[in-house]
Amino acid sequence: MDRLTHCKAPEKLPFPHRVLASSVVRNYGLPKMIRRSLLLGFLGLAAALAPLGSARADAASDKAKAGAKPAVPLTAEQIAERVQGFYDRSHTFRAGFKQQYRVRAYDKTINSQGSVVFEKPGKMSWRYTNNGNRVVSDGRLVKVYEKENKQMYEQPLDKSQYPAALSFLVGGGNLKTSFKFSKRDAKEMGFEGGYVIVGDPLEASPSYQSIILYVDAGTYQVRRVLLLDSQGNRNRFDFLNPEINTKAPGGEFQFTPPPGTQVIRP
């Protein structure tokens, strides 16, 4: 019978940005350095979470997602407070997601999609329907499974570099204590009727240089997260048909890889 094999993680590749990295290198001819900046299909904040060569998208479609037109102007900090308040009141979050990762240096775009479930505290489950990959946390361990390469990366949640841009969804972060926010013109950003705020991390992160949150003006849900890194790469997650405070399926946050999977622990 096949058994799971174990080995040390390759050095200098921050977890969990290695997810999908090997298949990206193989499918797109990109060098291994791209693994440093490829973020979870979150992380898949994520989000999961549109062409990443631009922060804009189809204006008509985004206007419908943005909610009612804001009646009262709000500052970036006020918007962030209301977003935080919405997720503080939420125990679970479920949605479909689309992810587009743009590698600037090689003019490549990687598209993914699937579904995501978050549950406080610290639980998440990303299911990639395009390639069978999984990202799962039971609140203690994060497991990143890459089906094509028969590999799974595993690390304690409190030691992983799970991005603060998405951690507020699982009760593990606070936007105002993690970022300095500024406001953008939602119409110019193709999100008329909603809010768009840009967050610069208060502590340097190897994952991203800044984030852009596209916020529903009626509910203060985050409809899109766009992460920008210092190399000019863009990682975008769009959340589709979100549901709040619905019961997660049984066993959703547990995952055992198939026999023969190589388990890598940093």
C-alpha positions in Angstrom: 0.0 0.0 0.0 1.2 3.5 -0.8 2.2 5.7 2.1 2.4 9.4 2.5 6.0 10.6 2.1 7.5 13.4 4.0 10.4 15.9 3.4 11.5 19.3 4.3 10.3 22.3 2.4 12.6 23.9 -0.2 14.4 26.7 1.4 13.6 30.4 0.9 10.1 29.7 -0.4 7.6 31.3 2.1 4.6 29.3 2.9 1.9 29.3 1.6 2.9 31.1 -1.6 4.2 27.8 -3.1 0.7 26.6 -3.7 0.3 25.8 -7.4 3.8 27.0 -8.0 5.1 23.8 -9.6 2.2 23.6 -12.0 2.6 27.3 -12.9 6.3 26.7 -13.7 5.5 23.7 -15.9 2.4 25.1 -17.6 3.7 28.6 -18.2 7.5 28.2 -18.4 8.0 30.5 -15.5 11.2 30.3 -13.3 11.0 29.1 -9.7 11.4 32.7 -8.4 7.7 33.2 -9.3 6.8 30.9 -6.4 7.7 33.7 -4.0 4.9 35.9 -5.2 2.2 33.4 -6.2 -0.4 33.8 -3.4 -3.1 31.3 -2.3 -6.1 30.9 -4.4 -6.8 32.9 -1.7 -5.9 33.0 -0.7 -7.8 32.5 -2.3 -8.9 35.8 0.1 -9.2 34.0 -0.3 -11.2 35.2 -2.4 -10.8 34.1 -4.0 -11.4 35.7 -4.5 -11.2 40.1 -14.7 -7.9 40.9 -16.1 -5.2 41.7 -13.5 -3.3 43.9 -15.8 -5.7 46.6 -14.6 -7.7 47.3 -11.4 -10.7 48.0 -13.6 -13.3 45.6 -14.8 -16.6 45.7 -16.6 -18.3 48.7 -15.2 -21.9 47.6 -15.7 -21.3 44.3 -14.0 -19.4 45.8 -11.1 -22.0 48.5 -10.6 -24.6 45.7 -10.0 -22.3 44.1 -7.4 -21.5 47.3 -5.6 -24.9 47.7 -4.0 -26.8 51.0 -3.5 -25.1 54.2 -4.3 -23.5 55.6 -1.1 -25.8 58.3 0.4 -23.2 59.7 2.8 -19.5 60.2 1.9 -17.3 58.2 4.2 -13.5 58.3 4.9 -11.3 55.3 4.1 -11.0 54.6 7.9 -14.8 54.8 8.3 -15.3 52.3 5.5 -12.7 50.0 7.0 -14.4 50.2 10.4 -17.7 49.2 8.8 -16.2 46.3 6.9 -14.6 45.1 10.1 -17.9 45.4 11.9 -19.7 43.3 9.3 -17.2 40.4 9.5 -17.0 40.7 13.3 -20.7 39.9 13.4 -20.3 37.0 10.9 -19.5 33.5 12.1 -19.3 31.8 8.7 -18.8 33.0 5.1 -19.4 31.0 2.0 -19.0 32.0 -1.7 -17.9 31.0 -5.1 -14.6 32.7 -6.2 -12.7 33.5 -9.3 -9.0 34.2 -9.1 -6.7 35.8 -11.6 -3.0 36.1 -11.0 -1.0 38.4 -13.3 2.7 37.8 -13.6 4.0 41.1 -14.9 7.5 40.1 -15.9 6.3 37.3 -18.1 3.0 38.8 -19.3 1.1 35.8 -18.1 -2.3 35.5 -16.4 -3.3 32.4 -14.4 -7.1 31.8 -14.0 -8.7 29.7 -11.3 -12.1 29.3 -9.8 -14.0 27.3 -7.1 -15.7 27.7 -3.8 -14.6 28.9 -0.4 -15.9 28.5 3.2 -14.6 30.4 6.2 -15.6 29.7 9.8 -14.4 31.3 13.0 -12.0 30.9 14.5 -9.4 30.3 11.8 -11.1 27.7 9.7 -11.2 27.8 5.9 -11.7 25.5 2.9 -10.8 26.4 -0.6 -11.9 24.0 -3.4 -10.4 24.6 -6.8 -12.8 23.2 -9.4 -10.4 23.8 -12.3 -7.5 21.6 -11.0 -8.7 19.7 -7.9 -6.4 21.6 -5.5 -7.4 22.2 -1.9 -6.5 24.7 0.8 -7.8 23.7 4.2 -7.4 25.0 7.8 -9.0 23.4 10.8 -8.1 26.4 12.9 -4.7 24.8 13.9 -3.0 23.6 10.7 -3.0 25.0 7.2 -2.8 22.3 4.4 -2.2 23.3 0.8 -2.7 20.3 -1.5 -1.6 20.4 -5.2 -3.2 17.5 -7.0 -1.2 17.6 -10.2 2.2 17.4 -8.4 0.9 15.0 -5.6 2.2 17.4 -3.0 0.8 18.9 0.2 2.3 21.8 2.2 1.4 21.8 5.9 2.1 24.3 8.6 0.6 25.6 11.9 -1.8 28.4 11.2 -0.1 30.7 13.7 3.2 30.3 11.9 1.9 30.6 8.4 2.0 33.8 6.3 -1.7 33.8 5.8 -2.3 37.3 4.5 -3.9 39.9 6.8 -5.8 41.0 3.7 -8.0 38.0 4.2 -7.5 37.0 7.8 -10.3 39.2 9.1 -12.7 36.8 7.3 -11.8 34.1 9.8 -11.6 36.2 12.9 -7.8 36.4 12.9 -7.1 40.0 12.0 -8.2 43.6 12.3 -8.0 45.8 9.2 -7.3 49.1 11.0 -4.5 47.7 13.0 -3.0 46.0 10.0 -3.3 48.7 7.3 -3.2 52.4 6.6 -6.1 53.0 4.3 -6.8 55.6 1.6 -9.9 56.0 -0.6 -10.2 55.8 -4.4 -12.9 57.0 -6.7 -15.1 54.0 -7.1 -16.4 55.2 -10.5 -12.9 55.5 -11.9 -12.1 52.1 -10.5 -15.1 50.6 -12.4 -17.0 50.0 -9.1 -19.6 52.7 -9.2 -22.1 52.7 -6.4 -19.6 51.0 -4.0 -16.5 51.9 -2.1 -12.8 51.2 -3.1 -10.1 51.5 -0.4 -6.4 50.9 -0.7 -4.5 49.5 2.3 -0.7 49.8 2.9 0.4 47.2 5.5 1.8 48.7 8.7 4.3 45.9 8.8 6.2 44.8 5.7 4.9 41.6 4.1 6.7 39.3 1.7 3.3 38.5 0.2 2.1 41.9 -1.0 2.9 45.6 -1.0 -0.7 46.8 -0.9 -4.3 45.6 -1.1 -7.3 47.1 -2.7 -10.7 46.2 -1.2 -13.9 46.6 -3.3 -16.7 47.0 -0.8 -20.5 46.7 -1.2 -22.0 50.0 -0.1 -25.2 48.4 1.2 -23.7 45.6 3.3 -20.0 46.5 3.7 -19.1 43.0 2.4 -15.9 42.8 0.5 -16.7 41.7 -3.0 -13.2 41.7 -4.4 -9.7 41.7 -3.0 -6.7 42.8 -5.2 -3.2 42.2 -3.9 -0.3 44.0 -5.4 3.4 43.1 -4.8 6.7 44.9 -5.3 7.3 43.1 -8.7 4.1 44.6 -10.1 2.2 41.2 -10.0 -1.5 41.3 -9.3 -3.6 38.7 -7.5 -7.3 39.2 -7.7 -10.1 37.4 -5.9 -13.8 38.0 -6.7 -16.3 36.5 -4.3 -19.6 35.4 -5.9 -23.0 34.8 -4.3 -21.8 35.1 -0.8 -23.7 33.6 2.1 -23.2 34.7 5.7 -23.9 32.6 8.9 -24.9 29.4 7.1 -23.8 26.1 8.5 -20.7 24.7 6.9 -20.9 21.1 5.5 -19.7 18.4 7.9 -16.0 17.6 7.6 -15.4 20.7 5.4 -12.3 21.7 7.3 -10.7 18.3 7.4 -8.6 16.9 4.6 -6.5 13.8 4.1 -4.5 13.7 0.9 -4.5 10.5 -1.3 -1.9 7.8 -0.6 1.5 8.6 -2.1 1.2 12.3 -1.6 4.4 14.1 -0.6 3.9 16.1 2.6 6.2 19.1 3.0 6.5 20.7 6.4 8.5 23.9 6.6 
